[in-house]
């Protein structure tokens, strides 16, 4: 997890992910190797700009 590899609090990371999703910059996808986790991927629109 991100917060385990950084000194950033989990609440801060969750808020940042929420903001990125609201701005349609990332999307959530299932992690097929471990269904307990989610993957966050850049949206196609975010890649072009």
PDB file of N, CA, C, O and CB in Angstrom:
ATOM      1  N   UNK A   1       0.829  -1.174   0.000  1.00  0.00           N
ATOM      2  CA  UNK A   1       0.000   0.000   0.000  1.00  0.00           C
ATOM      3  C   UNK A   1       0.881   1.247   0.000  1.00  0.00           C
ATOM      4  O   UNK A   1       2.025   1.223   0.454  1.00  0.00           O
ATOM      5  CB  UNK A   1      -0.947  -0.007   1.205  1.00  0.00           C
ATOM      6  N   UNK A   2       0.331   2.309  -0.508  1.00  0.00           N
ATOM      7  CA  UNK A   2       1.078   3.552  -0.643  1.00  0.00           C
ATOM      8  C   UNK A   2       1.512   4.078   0.720  1.00  0.00           C
ATOM      9  O   UNK A   2       2.662   4.481   0.894  1.00  0.00           O
ATOM     10  CB  UNK A   2       0.238   4.602  -1.372  1.00  0.00           C
ATOM     11  N   UNK A   3       0.602   4.074   1.679  1.00  0.00           N
ATOM     12  CA  UNK A   3       0.941   4.666   2.975  1.00  0.00           C
ATOM     13  C   UNK A   3       1.986   3.857   3.726  1.00  0.00           C
ATOM     14  O   UNK A   3       2.646   4.395   4.616  1.00  0.00           O
ATOM     15  CB  UNK A   3      -0.301   4.800   3.826  1.00  0.00           C
ATOM     16  N   UNK A   4       2.155   2.588   3.398  1.00  0.00           N
ATOM     17  CA  UNK A   4       3.200   1.784   4.029  1.00  0.00           C
ATOM     18  C   UNK A   4       4.578   2.119   3.453  1.00  0.00           C
ATOM     19  O   UNK A   4       5.591   1.973   4.136  1.00  0.00           O
ATOM     20  CB  UNK A   4       2.902   0.289   3.848  1.00  0.00           C
ATOM     21  N   UNK A   5       4.612   2.567   2.202  1.00  0.00           N
ATOM     22  CA  UNK A   5       5.885   2.882   1.546  1.00  0.00           C
ATOM     23  C   UNK A   5       6.268   4.352   1.695  1.00  0.00           C
ATOM     24  O   UNK A   5       7.394   4.739   1.383  1.00  0.00           O
ATOM     25  CB  UNK A   5       5.813   2.523   0.071  1.00  0.00           C
ATOM     26  N   UNK A   6       5.332   5.167   2.172  1.00  0.00           N
ATOM     27  CA  UNK A   6       5.606   6.593   2.357  1.00  0.00           C
ATOM     28  C   UNK A   6       5.256   6.970   3.790  1.00  0.00           C
ATOM     29  O   UNK A   6       4.763   6.142   4.556  1.00  0.00           O
ATOM     30  CB  UNK A   6       4.801   7.465   1.337  1.00  0.00           C
ATOM     31  N   UNK A   7       5.510   8.200   4.138  1.00  0.00           N
ATOM     32  CA  UNK A   7       5.129   8.702   5.457  1.00  0.00           C
ATOM     33  C   UNK A   7       3.813   9.465   5.409  1.00  0.00           C
ATOM     34  O   UNK A   7       3.524  10.270   6.295  1.00  0.00           O
ATOM     35  CB  UNK A   7       6.225   9.596   6.018  1.00  0.00           C
ATOM     36  N   UNK A   8       3.026   9.216   4.387  1.00  0.00           N
ATOM     37  CA  UNK A   8       1.752   9.912   4.224  1.00  0.00           C
ATOM     38  C   UNK A   8       0.666   9.103   4.922  1.00  0.00           C
ATOM     39  O   UNK A   8       0.608   7.880   4.799  1.00  0.00           O
ATOM     40  CB  UNK A   8       1.410  10.123   2.713  1.00  0.00           C
ATOM     41  N   UNK A   9      -0.187   9.800   5.652  1.00  0.00           N
ATOM     42  CA  UNK A   9      -1.258   9.124   6.381  1.00  0.00           C
ATOM     43  C   UNK A   9      -2.299   8.537   5.424  1.00  0.00           C
ATOM     44  O   UNK A   9      -2.556   9.113   4.368  1.00  0.00           O
ATOM     45  CB  UNK A   9      -1.930  10.097   7.357  1.00  0.00           C
ATOM     46  N   UNK A  10      -2.898   7.400   5.782  1.00  0.00           N
ATOM     47  CA  UNK A  10      -3.915   6.781   4.920  1.00  0.00           C
ATOM     48  C   UNK A  10      -5.083   7.711   4.604  1.00  0.00           C
ATOM     49  O   UNK A  10      -5.609   7.693   3.492  1.00  0.00           O
ATOM     50  CB  UNK A  10      -4.441   5.527   5.572  1.00  0.00           C
ATOM     51  N   UNK A  11      -5.487   8.517   5.576  1.00  0.00           N
ATOM     52  CA  UNK A  11      -6.601   9.433   5.348  1.00  0.00           C
ATOM     53  C   UNK A  11      -6.270  10.453   4.254  1.00  0.00           C
ATOM     54  O   UNK A  11      -7.134  10.795   3.446  1.00  0.00           O
ATOM     55  CB  UNK A  11      -6.963  10.156   6.649  1.00  0.00           C
ATOM     56  N   UNK A  12      -5.035  10.935   4.226  1.00  0.00           N
ATOM     57  CA  UNK A  12      -4.605  11.890   3.210  1.00  0.00           C
ATOM     58  C   UNK A  12      -4.599  11.245   1.830  1.00  0.00           C
ATOM     59  O   UNK A  12      -5.011  11.863   0.849  1.00  0.00           O
ATOM     60  CB  UNK A  12      -3.214  12.438   3.543  1.00  0.00           C
ATOM     61  N   UNK A  13      -4.135  10.014   1.758  1.00  0.00           N
ATOM     62  CA  UNK A  13      -4.100   9.290   0.483  1.00  0.00           C
ATOM     63  C   UNK A  13      -5.514   9.036  -0.022  1.00  0.00           C
ATOM     64  O   UNK A  13      -5.786   9.214  -1.209  1.00  0.00           O
ATOM     65  CB  UNK A  13      -3.341   7.956   0.634  1.00  0.00           C
ATOM     66  N   UNK A  14      -6.413   8.622   0.862  1.00  0.00           N
ATOM     67  CA  UNK A  14      -7.806   8.383   0.463  1.00  0.00           C
ATOM     68  C   UNK A  14      -8.451   9.654  -0.063  1.00  0.00           C
ATOM     69  O   UNK A  14      -9.199   9.616  -1.040  1.00  0.00           O
ATOM     70  CB  UNK A  14      -8.618   7.838   1.643  1.00  0.00           C
ATOM     71  N   UNK A  15      -8.162  10.784   0.581  1.00  0.00           N
ATOM     72  CA  UNK A  15      -8.713  12.061   0.137  1.00  0.00           C
ATOM     73  C   UNK A  15      -8.171  12.426  -1.252  1.00  0.00           C
ATOM     74  O   UNK A  15      -8.924  12.879  -2.114  1.00  0.00           O
ATOM     75  CB  UNK A  15      -8.381  13.175   1.155  1.00  0.00           C
ATOM     76  N   UNK A  16      -6.872  12.229  -1.463  1.00  0.00           N
ATOM     77  CA  UNK A  16      -6.269  12.538  -2.754  1.00  0.00           C
ATOM     78  C   UNK A  16      -6.861  11.665  -3.863  1.00  0.00           C
ATOM     79  O   UNK A  16      -7.141  12.150  -4.959  1.00  0.00           O
ATOM     80  CB  UNK A  16      -4.750  12.349  -2.687  1.00  0.00           C
ATOM     81  N   UNK A  17      -7.047  10.391  -3.574  1.00  0.00           N
ATOM     82  CA  UNK A  17      -7.646   9.485  -4.570  1.00  0.00           C
ATOM     83  C   UNK A  17      -9.074   9.916  -4.872  1.00  0.00           C
ATOM     84  O   UNK A  17      -9.497   9.892  -6.028  1.00  0.00           O
ATOM     85  CB  UNK A  17      -7.624   8.015  -4.068  1.00  0.00           C
ATOM     86  N   UNK A  18      -9.812  10.305  -3.855  1.00  0.00           N
ATOM     87  CA  UNK A  18     -11.186  10.771  -4.048  1.00  0.00           C
ATOM     88  C   UNK A  18     -11.210  11.997  -4.956  1.00  0.00           C
ATOM     89  O   UNK A  18     -12.036  12.084  -5.865  1.00  0.00           O
ATOM     90  CB  UNK A  18     -11.846  11.097  -2.690  1.00  0.00           C
ATOM     91  N   UNK A  19     -10.309  12.939  -4.712  1.00  0.00           N
ATOM     92  CA  UNK A  19     -10.257  14.152  -5.530  1.00  0.00           C
ATOM     93  C   UNK A  19      -9.890  13.838  -6.982  1.00  0.00           C
ATOM     94  O   UNK A  19     -10.478  14.407  -7.902  1.00  0.00           O
ATOM     95  CB  UNK A  19      -9.251  15.141  -4.940  1.00  0.00           C
ATOM     96  N   UNK A  20      -8.933  12.948  -7.194  1.00  0.00           N
ATOM     97  CA  UNK A  20      -8.540  12.562  -8.554  1.00  0.00           C
ATOM     98  C   UNK A  20      -9.684  11.863  -9.283  1.00  0.00           C
ATOM     99  O   UNK A  20      -9.879  12.080 -10.479  1.00  0.00           O
ATOM    100  CB  UNK A  20      -7.308  11.648  -8.516  1.00  0.00           C
ATOM    101  N   UNK A  21     -10.443  11.025  -8.573  1.00  0.00           N
ATOM    102  CA  UNK A  21     -11.595  10.352  -9.180  1.00  0.00           C
ATOM    103  C   UNK A  21     -12.682  11.356  -9.535  1.00  0.00           C
ATOM    104  O   UNK A  21     -13.297  11.244 -10.595  1.00  0.00           O
ATOM    105  CB  UNK A  21     -12.157   9.279  -8.232  1.00  0.00           C
ATOM    106  N   UNK A  22     -12.931  12.339  -8.666  1.00  0.00           N
ATOM    107  CA  UNK A  22     -13.952  13.351  -8.939  1.00  0.00           C
ATOM    108  C   UNK A  22     -13.586  14.198 -10.155  1.00  0.00           C
ATOM    109  O   UNK A  22     -14.471  14.649 -10.882  1.00  0.00           O
ATOM    110  CB  UNK A  22     -14.147  14.249  -7.716  1.00  0.00           C
ATOM    111  N   UNK A  23     -12.299  14.416 -10.382  1.00  0.00           N
ATOM    112  CA  UNK A  23     -11.847  15.191 -11.539  1.00  0.00           C
ATOM    113  C   UNK A  23     -11.685  14.319 -12.776  1.00  0.00           C
ATOM    114  O   UNK A  23     -11.228  14.790 -13.818  1.00  0.00           O
ATOM    115  CB  UNK A  23     -10.531  15.886 -11.225  1.00  0.00           C
ATOM    116  N   UNK A  24     -12.059  13.050 -12.663  1.00  0.00           N
ATOM    117  CA  UNK A  24     -12.012  12.095 -13.763  1.00  0.00           C
ATOM    118  C   UNK A  24     -10.588  11.908 -14.305  1.00  0.00           C
ATOM    119  O   UNK A  24     -10.400  11.700 -15.504  1.00  0.00           O
ATOM    120  CB  UNK A  24     -12.936  12.551 -14.882  1.00  0.00           C
ATOM    121  N   UNK A  25      -9.590  11.983 -13.417  1.00  0.00           N
ATOM    122  CA  UNK A  25      -8.199  11.788 -13.826  1.00  0.00           C
ATOM    123  C   UNK A  25      -7.747  10.347 -13.637  1.00  0.00           C
ATOM    124  O   UNK A  25      -6.819   9.892 -14.306  1.00  0.00           O
ATOM    125  CB  UNK A  25      -7.288  12.717 -13.044  1.00  0.00           C
ATOM    126  N   UNK A  26      -8.397   9.628 -12.730  1.00  0.00           N
ATOM    127  CA  UNK A  26      -8.083   8.218 -12.511  1.00  0.00           C
ATOM    128  C   UNK A  26      -9.378   7.427 -12.445  1.00  0.00           C
ATOM    129  O   UNK A  26     -10.463   7.975 -12.247  1.00  0.00           O
ATOM    130  CB  UNK A  26      -7.252   8.023 -11.213  1.00  0.00           C
ATOM    131  N   UNK A  27      -9.229   6.128 -12.615  1.00  0.00           N
ATOM    132  CA  UNK A  27     -10.381   5.230 -12.461  1.00  0.00           C
ATOM    133  C   UNK A  27      -9.950   4.035 -11.629  1.00  0.00           C
ATOM    134  O   UNK A  27      -8.765   3.715 -11.537  1.00  0.00           O
ATOM    135  CB  UNK A  27     -10.941   4.768 -13.852  1.00  0.00           C
ATOM    136  N   UNK A  28     -10.921   3.391 -11.035  1.00  0.00           N
ATOM    137  CA  UNK A  28     -10.688   2.242 -10.176  1.00  0.00           C
ATOM    138  C   UNK A  28     -10.884   0.959 -10.983  1.00  0.00           C
ATOM    139  O   UNK A  28     -11.805   0.864 -11.794  1.00  0.00           O
ATOM    140  CB  UNK A  28     -11.632   2.272  -8.946  1.00  0.00           C
ATOM    141  N   UNK A  29     -10.025  -0.014 -10.758  1.00  0.00           N
ATOM    142  CA  UNK A  29     -10.144  -1.303 -11.427  1.00  0.00           C
ATOM    143  C   UNK A  29      -9.847  -2.396 -10.402  1.00  0.00           C
ATOM    144  O   UNK A  29      -9.095  -2.171  -9.454  1.00  0.00           O
ATOM    145  CB  UNK A  29      -9.177  -1.401 -12.660  1.00  0.00           C
ATOM    146  N   UNK A  30     -10.434  -3.572 -10.592  1.00  0.00           N
ATOM    147  CA  UNK A  30     -10.135  -4.660  -9.653  1.00  0.00           C
ATOM    148  C   UNK A  30      -8.713  -5.175  -9.852  1.00  0.00           C
ATOM    149  O   UNK A  30      -8.194  -5.193 -10.968  1.00  0.00           O
ATOM    150  CB  UNK A  30     -11.141  -5.810  -9.825  1.00  0.00           C
ATOM    151  N   UNK A  31      -8.105  -5.585  -8.774  1.00  0.00           N
ATOM    152  CA  UNK A  31      -6.785  -6.213  -8.826  1.00  0.00           C
ATOM    153  C   UNK A  31      -7.034  -7.718  -8.895  1.00  0.00           C
ATOM    154  O   UNK A  31      -7.398  -8.328  -7.890  1.00  0.00           O
ATOM    155  CB  UNK A  31      -5.879  -5.817  -7.570  1.00  0.00           C
ATOM    156  N   UNK A  32      -6.845  -8.312 -10.047  1.00  0.00           N
ATOM    157  CA  UNK A  32      -7.179  -9.722 -10.245  1.00  0.00           C
ATOM    158  C   UNK A  32      -6.261 -10.657  -9.458  1.00  0.00           C
ATOM    159  O   UNK A  32      -6.626 -11.806  -9.208  1.00  0.00           O
ATOM    160  CB  UNK A  32      -7.110 -10.064 -11.719  1.00  0.00           C
ATOM    161  N   UNK A  33      -5.090 -10.190  -9.066  1.00  0.00           N
ATOM    162  CA  UNK A  33      -4.188 -11.021  -8.260  1.00  0.00           C
ATOM    163  C   UNK A  33      -4.593 -11.046  -6.796  1.00  0.00           C
ATOM    164  O   UNK A  33      -4.368 -12.039  -6.104  1.00  0.00           O
ATOM    165  CB  UNK A  33      -2.759 -10.522  -8.385  1.00  0.00           C
ATOM    166  N   UNK A  34      -5.196  -9.945  -6.314  1.00  0.00           N
ATOM    167  CA  UNK A  34      -5.623  -9.848  -4.928  1.00  0.00           C
ATOM    168  C   UNK A  34      -6.888  -9.002  -4.895  1.00  0.00           C
ATOM    169  O   UNK A  34      -6.819  -7.774  -4.913  1.00  0.00           O
ATOM    170  CB  UNK A  34      -4.500  -9.236  -4.019  1.00  0.00           C
ATOM    171  N   UNK A  35      -8.027  -9.650  -4.849  1.00  0.00           N
ATOM    172  CA  UNK A  35      -9.310  -8.961  -4.949  1.00  0.00           C
ATOM    173  C   UNK A  35      -9.606  -8.066  -3.744  1.00  0.00           C
ATOM    174  O   UNK A  35     -10.579  -7.313  -3.767  1.00  0.00           O
ATOM    175  CB  UNK A  35     -10.416  -9.971  -5.108  1.00  0.00           C
ATOM    176  N   UNK A  36      -8.797  -8.134  -2.708  1.00  0.00           N
ATOM    177  CA  UNK A  36      -8.990  -7.245  -1.556  1.00  0.00           C
ATOM    178  C   UNK A  36      -8.484  -5.845  -1.857  1.00  0.00           C
ATOM    179  O   UNK A  36      -8.852  -4.890  -1.173  1.00  0.00           O
ATOM    180  CB  UNK A  36      -8.278  -7.802  -0.321  1.00  0.00           C
ATOM    181  N   UNK A  37      -7.639  -5.717  -2.880  1.00  0.00           N
ATOM    182  CA  UNK A  37      -7.053  -4.434  -3.237  1.00  0.00           C
ATOM    183  C   UNK A  37      -7.651  -3.921  -4.540  1.00  0.00           C
ATOM    184  O   UNK A  37      -8.199  -4.678  -5.342  1.00  0.00           O
ATOM    185  CB  UNK A  37      -5.530  -4.553  -3.358  1.00  0.00           C
ATOM    186  N   UNK A  38      -7.527  -2.607  -4.725  1.00  0.00           N
ATOM    187  CA  UNK A  38      -7.987  -1.968  -5.953  1.00  0.00           C
ATOM    188  C   UNK A  38      -6.777  -1.387  -6.670  1.00  0.00           C
ATOM    189  O   UNK A  38      -5.779  -1.028  -6.046  1.00  0.00           O
ATOM    190  CB  UNK A  38      -9.050  -0.862  -5.657  1.00  0.00           C
ATOM    191  N   UNK A  39      -6.884  -1.301  -7.976  1.00  0.00           N
ATOM    192  CA  UNK A  39      -5.868  -0.633  -8.782  1.00  0.00           C
ATOM    193  C   UNK A  39      -6.440   0.707  -9.228  1.00  0.00           C
ATOM    194  O   UNK A  39      -7.637   0.819  -9.493  1.00  0.00           O
ATOM    195  CB  UNK A  39      -5.438  -1.512 -10.016  1.00  0.00           C
ATOM    196  N   UNK A  40      -5.595   1.711  -9.310  1.00  0.00           N
ATOM    197  CA  UNK A  40      -6.009   3.021  -9.785  1.00  0.00           C
ATOM    198  C   UNK A  40      -5.226   3.321 -11.044  1.00  0.00           C
ATOM    199  O   UNK A  40      -3.995   3.328 -11.043  1.00  0.00           O
ATOM    200  CB  UNK A  40      -5.789   4.125  -8.704  1.00  0.00           C
ATOM    201  N   UNK A  41      -5.955   3.568 -12.119  1.00  0.00           N
ATOM    202  CA  UNK A  41      -5.351   3.777 -13.434  1.00  0.00           C
ATOM    203  C   UNK A  41      -5.698   5.162 -13.959  1.00  0.00           C
ATOM    204  O   UNK A  41      -6.780   5.687 -13.696  1.00  0.00           O
ATOM    205  CB  UNK A  41      -5.817   2.696 -14.426  1.00  0.00           C
ATOM    206  N   UNK A  42      -4.767   5.745 -14.704  1.00  0.00           N
ATOM    207  CA  UNK A  42      -5.050   7.041 -15.329  1.00  0.00           C
ATOM    208  C   UNK A  42      -6.098   6.859 -16.408  1.00  0.00           C
ATOM    209  O   UNK A  42      -6.088   5.860 -17.127  1.00  0.00           O
ATOM    210  CB  UNK A  42      -3.762   7.672 -15.922  1.00  0.00           C
ATOM    211  N   UNK A  43      -6.997   7.817 -16.524  1.00  0.00           N
ATOM    212  CA  UNK A  43      -7.978   7.812 -17.606  1.00  0.00           C
ATOM    213  C   UNK A  43      -7.316   8.239 -18.899  1.00  0.00           C
ATOM    214  O   UNK A  43      -6.292   8.921 -18.880  1.00  0.00           O
ATOM    215  CB  UNK A  43      -9.165   8.734 -17.280  1.00  0.00           C
ATOM    216  N   UNK A  44      -7.890   7.846 -20.013  1.00  0.00           N
ATOM    217  CA  UNK A  44      -7.333   8.180 -21.325  1.00  0.00           C
ATOM    218  C   UNK A  44      -7.242   9.685 -21.522  1.00  0.00           C
ATOM    219  O   UNK A  44      -6.276  10.164 -22.116  1.00  0.00           O
ATOM    220  CB  UNK A  44      -8.178   7.563 -22.434  1.00  0.00           C
ATOM    221  N   UNK A  45      -8.215  10.437 -21.042  1.00  0.00           N
ATOM    222  CA  UNK A  45      -8.205  11.892 -21.189  1.00  0.00           C
ATOM    223  C   UNK A  45      -7.037  12.503 -20.425  1.00  0.00           C
ATOM    224  O   UNK A  45      -6.477  13.509 -20.860  1.00  0.00           O
ATOM    225  CB  UNK A  45      -9.531  12.492 -20.699  1.00  0.00           C
ATOM    226  N   UNK A  46      -6.669  11.922 -19.315  1.00  0.00           N
ATOM    227  CA  UNK A  46      -5.567  12.445 -18.507  1.00  0.00           C
ATOM    228  C   UNK A  46      -4.230  12.199 -19.200  1.00  0.00           C
ATOM    229  O   UNK A  46      -3.287  12.967 -19.006  1.00  0.00           O
ATOM    230  CB  UNK A  46      -5.569  11.802 -17.108  1.00  0.00           C
ATOM    231  N   UNK A  47      -4.134  11.154 -19.994  1.00  0.00           N
ATOM    232  CA  UNK A  47      -2.873  10.827 -20.670  1.00  0.00           C
ATOM    233  C   UNK A  47      -2.547  11.807 -21.787  1.00  0.00           C
ATOM    234  O   UNK A  47      -1.376  12.085 -22.046  1.00  0.00           O
ATOM    235  CB  UNK A  47      -2.932   9.420 -21.233  1.00  0.00           C
ATOM    236  N   UNK A  48      -3.576  12.335 -22.454  1.00  0.00           N
ATOM    237  CA  UNK A  48      -3.328  13.199 -23.599  1.00  0.00           C
ATOM    238  C   UNK A  48      -2.974  14.621 -23.202  1.00  0.00           C
ATOM    239  O   UNK A  48      -2.377  15.349 -23.996  1.00  0.00           O
ATOM    240  CB  UNK A  48      -4.527  13.214 -24.491  1.00  0.00           C
ATOM    241  N   UNK A  49      -3.326  15.031 -22.002  1.00  0.00           N
ATOM    242  CA  UNK A  49      -3.022  16.415 -21.607  1.00  0.00           C
ATOM    243  C   UNK A  49      -1.794  16.518 -20.754  1.00  0.00           C
ATOM    244  O   UNK A  49      -1.416  17.616 -20.346  1.00  0.00           O
ATOM    245  CB  UNK A  49      -4.179  17.014 -20.872  1.00  0.00           C
TER     246      UNK A  49
END
